[in-house]
Amino acid sequence: MGFLTRLKTGWALTKDSLRVLRGDPELAVFPLVGGVAGLAYMALLFGGSSLAGVFATDVGLYATLFLLYLGTTFVASFTTAALVHETRTAFEGGDPSFRSGMAAAWRNKGTLLAWSVVSATVGVIIQLIDSQDNLVAEILASIVSVAWSILTYFVVPVIAFEDVSVVEAIRRSGDTFKQTWGETAGAHFGVGIVTFLLMLPVVLVAALLVVGGVASGSGVGVGLTLAVVAGLFVCMYLFSTTLSSIAKTALYVYATEGRRPGAFEDVDFGHVPE
């Protein structure tokens, strides 16, 4: 699958994902809730750790890092599981709802927590390797990080839709990716490029606002400018996160069932897996 084909697939996938999001904009509520909850968790964690003085030792530092990975992964996985569940509801012509999505994620809270523990452990191990401060360690950490990301690409959709253990979810995620690695990687790459291009004007506007606010010399003007810029980046985060989750859900349905969701009939995923 060449670059142009990947870009074409990613563009088609993004357009159809945009159509889904435009029809059900409430899907963006899940990443919003996840983002706010994640920030609140980090504030409490770092605030408490600073007061307790745990950063003074390497053990305390890595313990805090583990708790950071654990909590943020759980929050993100929980809200993403809710999002992909309701995204599939939208694919099937249903009416997505926040309550239904959170209830679906809650039913899988144990597996999501187990997944968060595993993910946090791997994250700390990668950080330990990377902290060795030599080129070989940095390369090894990068390789492990990329391999882990590929292996676990579909973990949250698997947990959301299949009643399996976390070990089986990781295995199923790897198998799902392997079945359609070309289509999945190509479409994911294309979606990333297209999303970046769509968000580029937002970044440029934000930069101009910052420059204009600083040039004005007014404290109120600078404060308002920073608030607007922050709002733009929040919107960018919600847009990109929701769009990526919609696209990933479509890829999961295709990879596991060999069919295109109704909203993605014009996307050329490639061959249908057997």
NORWOGI-V328480 format. One record per residue. N is the residue number from 1. RES is the residue in three letters. PSI is psi in whole degrees, -180 to 180 (* if undefined). D_CENTER is the distance of its C-alpha to the mean C-alpha in whole Angstrom. Layout:
n | res | psi | d_center
N | RES | PSI | D_CENTER
N | RES | PSI | D_CENTER
This chain:
n | res | psi | d_center
1 | MET | 108 | 24
2 | GLY | 175 | 25
3 | PHE | -47 | 23
4 | LEU | -38 | 25
5 | THR | -41 | 24
6 | ARG | -44 | 20
7 | LEU | -40 | 20
8 | LYS | -45 | 22
9 | THR | -45 | 20
10 | GLY | -39 | 17
11 | TRP | -45 | 19
12 | ALA | -42 | 20
13 | LEU | -41 | 17
14 | THR | -44 | 15
15 | LYS | -44 | 19
16 | ASP | -36 | 18
17 | SER | -39 | 15
18 | LEU | -38 | 16
19 | ARG | -41 | 19
20 | VAL | -45 | 18
21 | LEU | -38 | 16
22 | ARG | -35 | 19
23 | GLY | -29 | 21
24 | ASP | 71 | 19
25 | PRO | -17 | 17
26 | GLU | -13 | 17
27 | LEU | -28 | 14
28 | ALA | -10 | 12
29 | VAL | -34 | 14
30 | PHE | -50 | 11
31 | PRO | -30 | 9
32 | LEU | -48 | 12
33 | VAL | -43 | 13
34 | GLY | -40 | 11
35 | GLY | -45 | 11
36 | VAL | -45 | 15
37 | ALA | -39 | 15
38 | GLY | -43 | 13
39 | LEU | -41 | 15
40 | ALA | -41 | 18
41 | TYR | -46 | 17
42 | MET | -40 | 17
43 | ALA | -45 | 20
44 | LEU | -42 | 22
45 | LEU | -51 | 22
46 | PHE | -34 | 23
47 | GLY | -46 | 25
48 | GLY | -40 | 27
49 | SER | -39 | 26
50 | SER | -44 | 28
51 | LEU | -36 | 31
52 | ALA | -11 | 31
53 | GLY | 29 | 32
54 | VAL | -15 | 29
55 | PHE | -7 | 28
56 | ALA | -19 | 32
57 | THR | 156 | 32
58 | ASP | -37 | 29
59 | VAL | -46 | 29
60 | GLY | -39 | 28
61 | LEU | -48 | 25
62 | TYR | -29 | 24
63 | ALA | -42 | 24
64 | THR | -40 | 22
65 | LEU | -42 | 19
66 | PHE | -46 | 19
67 | LEU | -34 | 19
68 | LEU | -51 | 16
69 | TYR | -43 | 14
70 | LEU | -53 | 15
71 | GLY | -46 | 15
72 | THR | -36 | 11
73 | THR | -42 | 10
74 | PHE | -46 | 12
75 | VAL | -48 | 11
76 | ALA | -43 | 7
77 | SER | -40 | 8
78 | PHE | -50 | 11
79 | THR | -31 | 10
80 | THR | -39 | 7
81 | ALA | -41 | 11
82 | ALA | -41 | 13
83 | LEU | -48 | 11
84 | VAL | -32 | 11
85 | HIS | -47 | 15
86 | GLU | -25 | 16
87 | THR | -42 | 14
88 | ARG | -36 | 17
89 | THR | -42 | 19
90 | ALA | -39 | 19
91 | PHE | -37 | 19
92 | GLU | 11 | 23
93 | GLY | 7 | 24
94 | GLY | -178 | 24
95 | ASP | 104 | 23
96 | PRO | 148 | 19
97 | SER | 149 | 20
98 | PHE | -44 | 18
99 | ARG | -44 | 21
100 | SER | -42 | 20
101 | GLY | -44 | 16
102 | MET | -35 | 17
103 | ALA | -40 | 20
104 | ALA | -42 | 18
105 | ALA | -38 | 16
106 | TRP | -34 | 19
107 | ARG | -23 | 21
108 | ASN | 22 | 18
109 | LYS | -37 | 18
110 | GLY | -46 | 20
111 | THR | -38 | 18
112 | LEU | -37 | 15
113 | LEU | -43 | 17
114 | ALA | -42 | 18
115 | TRP | -40 | 15
116 | SER | -39 | 14
117 | VAL | -46 | 17
118 | VAL | -47 | 17
119 | SER | -42 | 14
120 | ALA | -40 | 15
121 | THR | -46 | 19
122 | VAL | -39 | 17
123 | GLY | -43 | 16
124 | VAL | -41 | 19
125 | ILE | -44 | 21
126 | ILE | -41 | 19
127 | GLN | -39 | 20
128 | LEU | -42 | 23
129 | ILE | -46 | 24
130 | ASP | -28 | 23
131 | SER | -2 | 25
132 | GLN | -11 | 28
133 | ASP | 48 | 29
134 | ASN | 158 | 30
135 | LEU | -41 | 29
136 | VAL | -44 | 29
137 | ALA | -41 | 26
138 | GLU | -43 | 24
139 | ILE | -44 | 24
140 | LEU | -43 | 23
141 | ALA | -40 | 21
142 | SER | -43 | 19
143 | ILE | -47 | 20
144 | VAL | -41 | 19
145 | SER | -46 | 15
146 | VAL | -44 | 15
147 | ALA | -42 | 16
148 | TRP | -40 | 14
149 | SER | -41 | 11
150 | ILE | -47 | 13
151 | LEU | -36 | 15
152 | THR | 16 | 12
153 | TYR | -41 | 10
154 | PHE | 16 | 11
155 | VAL | -49 | 12
156 | VAL | -46 | 10
157 | PRO | -38 | 12
158 | VAL | -46 | 15
159 | ILE | -38 | 15
160 | ALA | -33 | 15
161 | PHE | -14 | 17
162 | GLU | 135 | 19
163 | ASP | 81 | 22
164 | VAL | 164 | 21
165 | SER | 170 | 21
166 | VAL | -36 | 18
167 | VAL | -45 | 20
168 | GLU | -35 | 21
169 | ALA | -41 | 17
170 | ILE | -42 | 16
171 | ARG | -45 | 19
172 | ARG | -37 | 19
173 | SER | -45 | 15
174 | GLY | -42 | 17
175 | ASP | -41 | 20
176 | THR | -42 | 18
177 | PHE | -42 | 16
178 | LYS | -36 | 20
179 | GLN | -37 | 21
180 | THR | 46 | 20
181 | TRP | -39 | 18
182 | GLY | -48 | 20
183 | GLU | -43 | 19
184 | THR | -51 | 15
185 | ALA | -43 | 15
186 | GLY | -47 | 17
187 | ALA | -40 | 15
188 | HIS | -42 | 12
189 | PHE | -45 | 14
190 | GLY | -42 | 16
191 | VAL | -41 | 13
192 | GLY | -44 | 12
193 | ILE | -48 | 15
194 | VAL | -42 | 16
195 | THR | -41 | 13
196 | PHE | -44 | 15
197 | LEU | -38 | 18
198 | LEU | -33 | 18
199 | MET | -14 | 16
200 | LEU | -45 | 19
201 | PRO | -35 | 22
202 | VAL | -43 | 20
203 | VAL | -42 | 20
204 | LEU | -43 | 24
205 | VAL | -43 | 25
206 | ALA | -43 | 23
207 | ALA | -43 | 25
208 | LEU | -39 | 28
209 | LEU | -41 | 28
210 | VAL | -47 | 27
211 | VAL | -44 | 30
212 | GLY | -40 | 32
213 | GLY | -42 | 32
214 | VAL | -39 | 33
215 | ALA | -31 | 36
216 | SER | -28 | 37
217 | GLY | 0 | 38
218 | SER | 131 | 37
219 | GLY | -41 | 35
220 | VAL | -42 | 35
221 | GLY | -43 | 34
222 | VAL | -42 | 31
223 | GLY | -45 | 30
224 | LEU | -39 | 29
225 | THR | -46 | 28
226 | LEU | -37 | 25
227 | ALA | -42 | 24
228 | VAL | -43 | 24
229 | VAL | -44 | 22
230 | ALA | -41 | 20
231 | GLY | -41 | 19
232 | LEU | -42 | 19
233 | PHE | -31 | 16
234 | VAL | -45 | 14
235 | CYS | -39 | 15
236 | MET | -42 | 13
237 | TYR | -47 | 10
238 | LEU | -42 | 10
239 | PHE | -52 | 11
240 | SER | -40 | 9
241 | THR | -45 | 6
242 | THR | -44 | 8
243 | LEU | -44 | 10
244 | SER | -39 | 7
245 | SER | -38 | 7
246 | ILE | -46 | 11
247 | ALA | -41 | 11
248 | LYS | -38 | 10
249 | THR | -41 | 12
250 | ALA | -42 | 15
251 | LEU | -38 | 14
252 | TYR | -46 | 14
253 | VAL | -44 | 17
254 | TYR | -46 | 19
255 | ALA | -34 | 19
256 | THR | -25 | 20
257 | GLU | -9 | 23
258 | GLY | 27 | 24
259 | ARG | 153 | 24
260 | ARG | 136 | 22
261 | PRO | 155 | 21
262 | GLY | -33 | 23
263 | ALA | -2 | 21
264 | PHE | 33 | 21
265 | GLU | -22 | 24
266 | ASP | 6 | 25
267 | VAL | 127 | 22
268 | ASP | 91 | 23
269 | PHE | -17 | 21
270 | GLY | -148 | 24
271 | HIS | 152 | 26
272 | VAL | 126 | 26
273 | PRO | 147 | 25
274 | GLU | * | 28
